[in-house]
Amino acid sequence: MNTFENSQQALAEQAYIVDFHITRASKLAYMRIQSWKMAATTPGVAKDFLKETETFLQQTFFSSVPNSYILSEEGYYFSNQSN
């Protein structure tokens, strides 16, 4: 019996999973943007909605994250790398 893992199959599975997650995330983002556009054009909802959206964007996209956190999340400190 072959004790070596088929790395090509494992890489293909990982690529499929990553592609699936990216596709799903982009569909969800598109649907959210469409709902934001619809809510922003509704007269009674627009003012409060725009305030909430601005607060949400400020808290998520414009928050400061240290470089060490990003490197840690990407696994930089856990892998052997040579320059």
Secondary structure, DSSP 8 states (H G I E B T S, - for coil): ---S--HHHHHHHHHHHHHHHHHHHHHHHHHHHHHHHHHHHSHHHHHHHHHHHHHHHHHHTT----HHHHHHHTTGGGS----
